[in-house]
């Protein structure tokens, strides 16, 4: 990663701090208050040592100083605890905000983007990579400011006492961040590569887990086990590379800090022996000034030590930010940004002219297409696998970008507010998604108090057939990813949801694919009856019921090659007749 890119990412990371500014300020205030206590503590210790060793004062007379010193220790501990709590809260707020931004972005992009990557890659983005920002915001960023403020405060405090000791600290301090920065740039680059490898490994591993039964059937489990072991070993080597660079930066800091403290100690040692006689403003070297400088010298470098301890957090955050910032700012996920809410008093007609459906990267998927879907028209969309049927439904639902024209009455789809358009349509796909907690909430939204409509939808979709077997009936939890239900049950709930929702456009992508027997017949009939109440586009591979639909559209290699009723298409030579003959109908 070049230096310009690193600077861009660090600037982006600092901009995200605005969401946790309150807790960040508290953390910084605790750190500065602790620095003032360090100065008080050093002054009291030097005063006590001067009084006990050189002035030979009785310990009883120094009781107030001892109490104050003990109070400094206690207060510093309390402030350190409070600073840790505030720092963690700051990081938590920022992480929650970033997760919200990513989830909003994914919701805007739609399933076409989500299904384009393995689930493990998205989980890595939402969990591991965002979690690796925690230490950057809770520890590194506050410590970076304290590493500047606290040494400056100690220098201001020490210069009036002994300018030579202060000058030694001042001259040696810049060497530490200089050499740490050189090591840190390498660590950030290694960490970025490590994140990319982790995302690939997570997606690969999850996909293999989901396909474990298939691998066993084809006797490939041992081969995949070997591949995963090889990939894990490669990732382990990358992780060790990051750790080596992190340890190197810590070693650099400790070396220069030890050298600096040693020089201060040597200076005072020779001064007490009378070999050096400067730096004391003509008052001579006292035990107080020597102890004060030697006590403050380690404290001068302690913020830099702490910064070095957390320096790997910066490398981790920079590597994670490279992926997060790219995802959040990518224009390719912007499908449309319309703001119109058309008032469709008349029936809704969809008209496509030279329509080209493309991926978010601009790759052509389907097209050019030209068609008119009249208001209330019921169309069955057929074609071989990969012909572009699902892509057409995705662009109508607003999940894929397009070129050319796709108008709803006289309004271009890309100019319509996406959230408003989503309310105008209902969708049933091959893989049902049940995001809400209970069966009821997945059929009707909270606050919908129409029990008759809910009951009718459940009866038509065949949901009431299995409700009695669920532990709490319609209030039963569906579980994570609907694990408490069978695929057929989840599909019937998705169908009931579509039947319950008042809509102008009904999109069906083989909704009976995971059903069989009487239930499949019941659901197919329910959706067929529902299709008479709004415009409907129905993807199917079953050719025996096409005569029940107003028109049949045949897609082949991304082109709309035939349109008409089943009877009309059978009377003319073409790909539809060939397809029917191949299916033996």
Secondary structure, 3 states (H helix, E strand, C coil): CCHHHHHHHHHHHHHHHHHHHHHHHHHHHHHHHHHHHHHHHHHHHHHHHHHHHHCCCCHHHHHHHHHHHHHHHHHHHHHHHHHHHHHHHHHHHHHHHHHHHHHHHHHHHCHHHHCCCCHHHHHHHHHHHHHCCHHHHHHHHHHHHHHHHHHHHHHHHHHCCCHHHHHHHHHHHHHHHHHHHHHHHHHHHHHHHHHHHHHHHHHHHHHHHHCHHHHHHCCCHHHHHHHHHHHHHHHHHHHHHHHHHHHHHHHHHHHHHHHHHHHHHHHHHHHHCCCCCCCCCCCCCCHHHHHHHHHHHHHHHHHHHHHHHCHHHHHHHHHHHHHHHHHHHCHHHCCCCCCECCCCCCCCCEEEEEEEEECCCCCEEEEEEEEEECCCCEEEEECCCCCCHHHHHHHHHCCCCEEEEEEECCEEHHHECHHHHHCCEEEECCCCCCCCCEHHHHHCCCCCCCHHHHHHHHHHHCCHHHHCCCCCHHHCECCHHHCCCCHHHHHHHHHHHHHHCCCCEEEEECCCCCCCHHHHHHHHHHHHHHHHHCEEEEECCCCCCHHHCCEEEEEECCEEEEEECHHHHHCCCCHHHHHHHHHCC
